[in-house]
Amino acid sequence: MIRAIFYKEWLKLRLFWCLALVVHAGLITYLLLALRSTLLASGVVETWATMISRDVLMVNALMYLPLITGVVLALCQWIPEMQIKRIRLTLHLPIDYTMSIGTMLLCSLCGLCLLFAADAAVLALIEQAWLPRELVWRTFLTCLPWYIGGMLGYSVLTWCILEPQRLRRCLNCLVGTPLVALCFLTAQPACYIAMWPWLLLILVATLCLPFYSIYRFKLGKQ
């Protein structure tokens, strides 16, 4: 049954994943070409000096892409389920509803993790040929809160969409939006190091909230 749910989610979201992969690959390619162009135009030493002295890492264009990816994924995955009430079929499967909904969440979170990990790996592997290891590591530390924010945006929007009552849905959005915004307060390099445990704790907590919305849906709250 779990395997069938995974396959169903793949059939439903395969177009999204293909488009997301193309968009992410395109933006990463653009960032790397821009960095290479700067190195050729200004020289390696001057570019390194500028990046260190002015805290410029040339990855700011990547800042909101993980969030957009997570939000669009939540819309594509859950709005069809709620609009035509297909979620009722999932809830009547011969397994506990927490297992079925958890499997659907896990499918998307695994996909996001793989996509974001591919971004970071490609950036790191190619930047290592042009930049010192310290700047490569600094770039990763800068991008990590944005990737956490993308998964946080997915979980918060999922919580809001699955909520059966419109007023509660709006309240959920009001509560969840500031939590997501915490990951995008600044693009200052490596300034979120002290906040990682708190951001991860918030992410884990918000991943529990969709189960509460589904529980309310099963109770018939409309």
N, C-alpha and C positions, 0 to 999 in steps of 0.2 A: 504493500500500500504506500509506504514511504517513497519507494522508487517511482510509483505511478504519479505521486504528487510532484516529485522533481521533474519528471518528464512533462507533465502538464504545464509547469511553470516555464520550462524551456520553450515549449511550443508557443506560449503566450507572449514571452518576452524576447524571443530570439532576434526579432527585428531591432528592438531597442538596444540589445547588447551589441549587435553589429554596428549600428550607427554610433553608439557611445565609443566603441573601439576606434572607429574612423576619426571621430572628433578629437579624442584624446591623443591619438597618434599624430594628427595634424598639428595640434597645438604644441606638443612636445617637440616635433620637428621644427616648427617655427622658432621656438625658444632656443634650440640648439643652433639653428642657422643664424639667429640674431647674435648669439654669443660668439660664434665663429667669425662673423662679419666684424664685430667689435674688436676681437683679438687681432684680426688682420689689419684693420684700419688704425688702431691706436697702439698696437704692440702689446706683447704679453706682459711685460713688467708694468707698464702704465695701467693696463686693465686690472691687473691684480691689485695695484696700489689704490686705484679708485674703488674697487669692490671692498677693500679692507677699511680704508679711511672714511668712506661715505656710507658704509653699510648698504651697498647696492649689490643685489644678487641676480638681477635680471630674470626673476621668475614670478614677478607680480601678476603677469597676465594669467597665471595658473590659479590665482587665489580663489575665485568663485566657481571654477569649473567643477570641482568635486561636489559642491553644494547643489549646483544645477543638475548634475548627474543624479544625485540622491533624490532630489525633489521630483524630477521627471520619472524616475524609476517607481517611486511611490504612486504617482498618478497613474502610470501605465499598469501597474500591478493591481491596485485596489479599487480604482474607480469603476472599472467594468464589473468587478465582483459585487459592488454595492448598488450600482445603478439598476441592474437587472436581477439583483438578489441571488446571483450565483453562489454567494457565500453560504446560502442555506444548504446547498448540496454538499459543500465541504464540511459543514457542521454536522451533517447526517451520515458521514462516513463511519464505517465500523471501527473507528479508533477515537480516542479522546480528542476533543476539539483543541486542547492545548498542544497536542502532538501535531495535528494537521496544520494549524496556524503557525506553530513554531517551525515546522518544516518549510513553509512558504517564506517565512522571515529569513530562515537560514539560507535558503537558495539565493535570495537577493543580497544578503550580507556577504556571503562567500563570493558572489560575483563582483561586488564593490571592492572587496579586499583584493581580489586578483587583479582587477583593473587598476586600482590605485598602486598596488605593489609593482605592476608592470611599468607605470609612469615613473615611479621612484627609481626602479632598477635601470631603466634606459637612461634617465638623466644622470645617475651616478656613474654608470659604466662609461658613457661618452665624455662627461665632464672630467673624469679622471685623467684623460689624455691631454687636457688643456689647463686644468686648474690644480692647485695643491690640494692634498687630502683634507686639510682643515676647511677650505672653502666648500668642498663637496659635502662634507659632513654638516657644515653650517646651512647649506641649501636644504638638505634633508630635514634638519631640525626646524627650519622655517616652514616647510611645506606640510609637515606632519599634522599640525592643528587644523589645517584646511581639510585634510583627508578625514580627520575625526569629525569635523563639522559636516562633511558630506554624508557620513553615516548617521550622524545625529539628526540632520535634516530629513533623512529617509525615515528614521524611527519616529520622529515627532509628527511628520505629516501622515504616516501610517496610523498613528494614534488618533489623529484628528479625523481622518477619512472613515475609520471603522466605528467611530462614535455614532450611535444611531440618532441622537437628539441634536437638532441644529444649534440650539443655544449652548449646549455643552461643547459642541464642536468648535464654536467661536471662542469659548472660554479656553479650550485646550490650545487653540492657536495663539491666544494672547499669552498663555503661560509658556508655551514651547518656543515662541519666536525669540525671546531674550536668551534662552538657553543656547540656541543655535548661534545667535549673534556673539556669544562669548568667544567663539572660535575665530572671529573675523574682526576683532577690535583694532588690530594693527597689522601692518606688513613688516614691522621691524624685525630684522633677522634674529632668529633664535631667542625671542623674548618670552616664549611660552613654556620654557623648560620647567619652571616651578609649578605650572598649572596642569601638566600632563596627568597626574593622578586624579585630579578633580574632574578634568574633562572626560577621562575614561570612566570614572564613577558615574558621571551624569549620563554618559552613553549607555552604560549597563542598566541604569535606573529607567531610562526612557524606553529601552527595549522590553521592559515588563509592562509598560502602559497599554500597548495594543491588546494584550490578553484581557485587561480589565474592560476595554471597550467591547470586545467580542463577548465577554461574559454578560455585559448589559444588553447586547444585541440578542443573545440567547434568552434573556429574561423578557424580551418583548418591549424594551424601552423605546418608545417612538416619540 
